[in-house]
Amino acid sequence: MVAETRLSVHDLIWPVFVHEGAGNVAVDALPGVERFSIEGLVEAAREAYDLGIPAIALFPVVPAEKKNDDASEASNPHSLICTAIAAVKETVPGIGVIADVALDPYTPHGHDGIVEHGDVVNDATLAVLCKQAVTLAKAGADIVAPSDMMDGRVAAIRDALDDEGFENTPILAYTAKYASALYGPFRDAVGSRTSLGKADKRSYQMNPANSREAVAEAELDISEGADMLMVKPGTYYLDIISKLRDVCSLPVLAYHVSGEYAMVKLAAEKGLFDGDSVMMEALISMKRAGAQAILTYAARDVARLLKA
């Protein structure tokens, strides 16, 4: 009765992976997580909708032969991700679909942008991101979510969407995406860890030591036309969630990333604690810090617990 913070199924967004071919394939690095076929994705989206989860966030597993330095597959209207979006919206129209805007699934080097002379180049990347965002909106995405961390990408994508008649398509900006070591299991799931090798993304993702920079990034994204702001990772960056919530009027979301999820699952498998209880505590902490919605691989499991 006197709880100050409550977690609801309506707070949850479920990140899901989709791959080409038949059947669902377990992701070894993420217990309980699968790469869905198109058919499996539709079934999963229907289950999520029936549980009350308001949205899913889609991430494609792109075959190596479709990756190139220009990331041309990112703007292919017949790509895996566009086919997946269309299939979900046709069969489960009531669930929201969030589409990732970034180039790392589509490049052989695993970076989020175009690489020239060993460096990720900002402006050349923006042009490709704009084409990608418009392609995703045309496929039926309800929200586009640029996670690339290039400078000026929100304004560029907003203009590109507006020019193509998608003025009402919201932008969820990955505002404070840190160069975290917690993304490893995700990169395994989409197949970009091998591509990236020993390289890192510190030249464009945020330094984990910085917090005031997150406010500056938020101010820029808001001025450029963002509709929602993302903090990633979540539980390791509760102070950033709280800080953005205090200074920004836009909704602030948190991403309970793959490493955070995997640590809870693997420790629970070892019998170190009750996994369900710790997972709920982690999500509650993000709500308490000020997150208005949470992306978590545990969304389906948590939704079931909340309904029990």
C-alpha positions as CSV (number, residue, x, y, z in Angstrom):
1,M,0.0,0.0,0.0
2,V,2.8,2.4,0.8
3,A,5.3,1.4,-1.9
4,E,6.8,4.4,-3.6
5,T,7.7,2.6,-6.8
6,R,5.7,0.0,-8.7
7,L,6.7,-2.2,-11.6
8,S,4.0,-2.9,-14.2
9,V,3.9,-5.0,-17.3
10,H,3.2,-1.8,-19.1
11,D,6.8,-0.6,-18.2
12,L,8.4,-3.4,-20.1
13,I,9.9,-3.5,-23.6
14,W,11.2,-6.9,-24.9
15,P,14.3,-6.9,-27.1
16,V,14.2,-9.8,-29.5
17,F,16.6,-11.2,-32.1
18,V,15.5,-12.4,-35.5
19,H,17.5,-14.5,-37.9
20,E,17.0,-16.0,-41.4
21,G,15.9,-19.5,-41.9
22,A,13.6,-21.9,-40.0
23,G,13.4,-22.6,-36.3
24,N,14.5,-20.7,-33.2
25,V,18.0,-21.0,-32.0
26,A,19.1,-20.6,-28.3
27,V,21.7,-17.9,-27.5
28,D,24.3,-19.6,-25.3
29,A,25.5,-16.4,-23.8
30,L,22.0,-15.4,-22.8
31,P,20.1,-18.1,-20.9
32,G,16.4,-18.2,-21.9
33,V,17.0,-16.0,-25.0
34,E,16.5,-17.2,-28.6
35,R,17.2,-16.0,-32.1
36,F,13.7,-16.2,-33.6
37,S,12.8,-17.2,-37.1
38,I,10.2,-14.9,-38.7
39,E,7.5,-17.5,-37.8
40,G,8.8,-17.8,-34.3
41,L,9.0,-14.0,-33.9
42,V,5.3,-13.6,-34.8
43,E,4.4,-16.2,-32.2
44,A,6.6,-14.5,-29.6
45,A,5.1,-11.1,-30.5
46,R,1.6,-12.5,-30.0
47,E,2.5,-14.0,-26.7
48,A,4.1,-10.7,-25.6
49,Y,0.9,-8.8,-26.6
50,D,-1.3,-11.3,-24.7
51,L,0.8,-10.8,-21.6
52,G,0.3,-7.0,-21.9
53,I,3.9,-6.0,-23.0
54,P,3.3,-2.9,-25.0
55,A,6.3,-3.1,-27.4
56,I,9.2,-5.2,-28.7
57,A,12.5,-4.0,-29.9
58,L,13.9,-5.9,-32.9
59,F,17.5,-6.7,-33.7
60,P,18.5,-8.7,-36.8
61,V,21.2,-11.4,-37.1
62,V,22.6,-10.5,-40.6
63,P,24.5,-13.2,-42.5
64,A,28.1,-12.4,-43.2
65,E,27.6,-12.4,-47.0
66,K,25.2,-9.5,-46.6
67,K,27.6,-7.3,-44.7
68,N,29.7,-4.7,-46.5
69,D,31.6,-1.5,-45.8
70,D,28.8,0.6,-47.1
71,A,26.2,-1.2,-44.9
72,S,23.9,-1.3,-47.9
73,E,21.7,-4.0,-46.4
74,A,20.6,-1.5,-43.7
75,S,18.4,0.3,-46.2
76,N,17.3,-2.7,-48.2
77,P,13.4,-2.7,-48.1
78,H,13.5,-6.5,-48.5
79,S,15.9,-7.1,-45.7
80,L,15.4,-9.5,-42.8
81,I,14.4,-6.8,-40.4
82,C,11.9,-5.1,-42.8
83,T,10.3,-8.5,-43.5
84,A,10.2,-9.1,-39.7
85,I,8.6,-5.8,-39.0
86,A,6.0,-6.3,-41.7
87,A,5.1,-9.8,-40.5
88,V,4.6,-8.6,-36.9
89,K,2.5,-5.6,-37.8
90,E,0.4,-7.7,-40.1
91,T,-0.4,-10.4,-37.5
92,V,-0.1,-8.6,-34.2
93,P,-0.9,-5.0,-35.1
94,G,-1.6,-4.0,-31.5
95,I,2.0,-4.4,-30.3
96,G,4.5,-1.6,-30.8
97,V,7.6,-2.3,-32.9
98,I,10.8,-0.4,-32.1
99,A,13.5,-0.7,-34.8
100,D,17.2,-0.1,-34.1
101,V,19.0,2.4,-36.3
102,A,22.7,1.5,-36.4
103,L,25.1,-0.1,-38.8
104,D,26.9,-2.6,-36.7
105,P,24.8,-5.6,-37.8
106,Y,25.5,-4.7,-41.4
107,T,29.3,-4.0,-41.5
108,P,32.1,-6.6,-41.6
109,H,34.0,-4.6,-39.0
110,G,31.2,-4.4,-36.4
111,H,31.2,-0.6,-35.9
112,D,28.0,1.5,-35.8
113,G,29.2,3.7,-38.7
114,I,31.1,3.9,-41.9
115,V,34.8,3.5,-41.5
116,E,37.4,5.4,-43.5
117,H,41.2,5.1,-43.0
118,G,40.5,3.2,-39.7
119,D,38.2,5.8,-38.2
120,V,34.4,5.9,-37.9
121,V,33.3,9.0,-39.9
122,N,30.4,10.9,-38.7
123,D,28.8,12.7,-41.6
124,A,29.1,9.8,-44.1
125,T,27.4,7.6,-41.5
126,L,24.5,10.1,-41.1
127,A,23.5,9.7,-44.7
128,V,23.2,5.9,-44.4
129,L,21.4,6.2,-41.1
130,C,18.8,8.4,-42.6
131,K,18.1,6.0,-45.4
132,Q,17.9,3.2,-42.9
133,A,15.4,5.0,-40.7
134,V,13.1,5.8,-43.6
135,T,13.3,2.2,-44.8
136,L,12.3,1.0,-41.3
137,A,9.5,3.4,-41.1
138,K,8.2,2.4,-44.5
139,A,8.3,-1.3,-43.4
140,G,6.0,-0.4,-40.5
141,A,8.2,0.4,-37.5
142,D,6.3,2.4,-34.9
143,I,9.4,3.9,-33.4
144,V,12.9,4.3,-34.8
145,A,15.7,4.1,-32.2
146,P,19.1,5.4,-33.3
147,S,21.7,3.7,-31.1
148,D,24.8,4.7,-33.1
149,M,25.8,7.7,-31.1
150,M,26.9,9.8,-34.1
151,D,26.7,13.6,-33.7
152,G,23.7,15.2,-35.2
153,R,21.9,12.0,-36.1
154,V,18.6,12.8,-34.4
155,A,18.1,16.0,-36.4
156,A,19.2,14.3,-39.6
157,I,16.8,11.4,-39.1
158,R,14.0,13.7,-38.1
159,D,14.4,15.7,-41.3
160,A,14.6,12.5,-43.4
161,L,11.5,11.1,-41.8
162,D,9.5,14.3,-42.2
163,D,10.5,14.6,-45.9
164,E,9.1,11.1,-46.5
165,G,5.8,11.8,-44.7
166,F,6.7,10.1,-41.4
167,E,6.2,13.2,-39.3
168,N,4.4,11.1,-36.6
169,T,7.1,8.4,-36.3
170,P,8.8,9.0,-32.9
171,I,12.5,8.9,-32.3
172,L,13.8,7.1,-29.3
173,A,17.4,8.4,-29.0
174,Y,20.1,6.4,-27.3
175,T,21.2,9.5,-25.6
176,A,23.6,8.2,-23.0
177,K,25.0,5.0,-24.5
178,Y,28.2,4.2,-22.7
179,A,31.2,2.3,-24.1
180,S,30.4,-0.5,-21.6
181,A,32.0,-3.9,-21.3
182,L,28.5,-5.3,-20.6
183,Y,27.5,-5.7,-24.3
184,G,29.4,-8.9,-25.0
185,P,26.5,-11.3,-24.9
186,F,24.5,-9.1,-27.2
187,R,27.3,-9.0,-29.7
188,D,27.4,-12.8,-29.6
189,A,23.7,-12.9,-30.3
190,V,23.9,-10.7,-33.4
191,G,27.3,-12.0,-34.5
192,S,29.2,-8.7,-34.3
193,R,31.7,-9.7,-31.6
194,T,33.9,-11.6,-34.0
195,S,33.7,-8.7,-36.5
196,L,34.7,-6.1,-33.9
197,G,37.6,-8.2,-32.6
198,K,39.8,-6.2,-30.2
199,A,38.5,-2.9,-31.4
200,D,36.2,-0.7,-29.3
201,K,33.7,2.0,-29.7
202,R,35.1,4.6,-27.3
203,S,35.5,7.2,-30.0
204,Y,31.7,7.6,-30.3
205,Q,30.1,6.0,-27.3
206,M,30.3,7.7,-23.9
207,N,33.1,7.3,-21.3
208,P,31.7,5.4,-18.2
209,A,33.5,7.9,-16.0
210,N,31.3,10.8,-17.3
211,S,27.9,12.0,-16.0
212,R,27.6,15.7,-16.9
213,E,28.2,14.7,-20.5
214,A,25.0,12.8,-20.5
215,V,23.1,16.0,-19.7
216,A,24.8,17.7,-22.6
217,E,23.9,14.8,-24.9
218,A,20.3,14.9,-23.7
219,E,20.1,18.7,-24.4
220,L,21.4,18.1,-27.9
221,D,19.0,15.3,-28.6
222,I,16.0,17.2,-27.3
223,S,16.9,20.3,-29.4
224,E,17.2,18.0,-32.5
225,G,13.7,16.6,-32.1
226,A,14.0,13.4,-30.0
227,D,10.8,12.1,-28.5
228,M,12.3,9.8,-25.9
229,L,15.7,9.3,-24.3
230,M,17.6,6.1,-23.6
231,V,20.2,5.3,-20.9
232,K,22.3,2.2,-21.6
233,P,23.3,0.2,-19.6
234,G,20.7,0.5,-16.8
235,T,21.5,-0.8,-13.4
236,Y,25.1,0.3,-13.6
237,Y,24.0,3.8,-14.5
238,L,21.2,4.6,-12.1
239,D,22.6,8.0,-11.4
240,I,22.4,8.9,-15.1
241,I,18.8,7.8,-15.3
242,S,18.0,9.9,-12.2
243,K,20.0,12.9,-13.5
244,L,18.2,12.9,-16.9
245,R,14.8,12.5,-15.3
246,D,15.5,15.5,-13.1
247,V,16.6,17.8,-15.9
248,C,14.5,16.6,-18.9
249,S,10.8,16.6,-19.5
250,L,10.9,13.9,-22.1
251,P,10.4,10.2,-21.1
252,V,13.6,8.5,-20.0
253,L,14.0,4.8,-20.8
254,A,16.6,2.4,-19.5
255,Y,18.2,-0.6,-21.2
256,H,18.8,-3.6,-18.9
257,V,21.6,-4.8,-21.2
258,S,22.7,-8.3,-22.1
259,G,25.6,-8.5,-19.6
260,E,23.4,-7.3,-16.7
261,Y,20.7,-9.9,-17.6
262,A,23.2,-12.7,-18.1
263,M,24.9,-12.1,-14.7
264,V,21.6,-12.5,-12.9
265,K,20.7,-15.6,-14.9
266,L,24.1,-17.3,-14.6
267,A,24.4,-16.6,-10.9
268,A,20.9,-18.0,-10.4
269,E,21.8,-21.2,-12.3
270,K,24.7,-21.6,-9.8
271,G,22.3,-21.3,-6.9
272,L,23.8,-18.1,-5.5
273,F,20.4,-16.4,-5.2
274,D,16.8,-16.5,-6.3
275,G,17.0,-15.3,-9.9
276,D,13.4,-14.0,-10.2
277,S,13.7,-11.9,-7.0
278,V,17.0,-10.4,-8.1
279,M,15.7,-9.7,-11.6
280,M,12.7,-7.9,-10.2
281,E,14.9,-5.9,-7.8
282,A,17.1,-4.8,-10.7
283,L,14.1,-3.6,-12.7
284,I,12.6,-1.9,-9.7
285,S,15.9,0.0,-9.1
286,M,15.6,1.5,-12.6
287,K,12.0,2.5,-12.1
288,R,13.0,4.0,-8.7
289,A,15.8,6.0,-10.4
290,G,13.2,7.5,-12.8
291,A,13.0,5.2,-15.9
292,Q,9.5,5.3,-17.4
293,A,10.1,2.1,-19.4
294,I,12.7,-0.6,-19.4
295,L,14.1,-2.7,-22.2
296,T,15.0,-6.1,-20.7
297,Y,15.5,-9.6,-22.1
298,A,13.5,-10.7,-19.0
299,A,10.4,-8.9,-20.1
300,R,8.4,-12.0,-20.9
301,D,9.4,-13.8,-17.7
302,V,8.7,-10.7,-15.6
303,A,5.3,-10.2,-17.2
304,R,4.4,-13.7,-16.3
305,L,5.5,-13.1,-12.7
306,L,3.5,-9.9,-12.5
307,K,0.4,-11.7,-13.7
308,A,0.9,-14.6,-11.3
